[in-house]
Amino acid sequence: MRKLMRKRILVPVVALAALAVAGIAVAYFTASGTGSGTGTVGADSGVTITDVTLPDTLYPGGSTAVRFTITNSSADTAVSVDKVVADTRYGTTGVDGLPVGCDASAFTFADVSVGQSIDAGRSVTASGTLRFADNGRNQDACQNGAPTLHLKVDNTAIQ
């Protein structure tokens, strides 16, 4: 009888214990939260255009090759260069240093398409043409002049 009594007590106790464990197993808290972090975005160091050379003497109606070097000054990242153009901060044609009376508008530099990425710390060379137009007027004021052509990178077409 004792065994029977023990079973009668043990069965409900075990059942209650099982229900308690099941209740604990499905009881939990939910939580939400937020977080943030800060990173650093690097910047390129820009490019420089150096060694701009105009090897030939210009005469009205003539032209000269213009050679130059584009250097990526960044130590960490490549830069894209679309084209090199006359820097109009130095006059409408990018040419200054002319004698008084010499018309700078007679000089034109056609855009040079570069269209490439330059690795960090690397350089590329390119060339274009500077023309001195024969405008049909007296251009004696330009004789013995030393035109300076200023160039810049134009990446406005890069999306």
Secondary structure, 3 states (H helix, E strand, C coil): CHHHHHHHHHHHHHHHHHHHHHHHHHCCCCCCCCCCCCCCCCCCCCEEEEEEECCCCCCCCEEEEEEEEEEECCCCCCEEEEEEEECHHHCCCCEECCCCCCCHHHEEECCEEEEEEECCCCEEEEEEEEEECCCCCCCHHHCCCCCEECEEEECCCCC
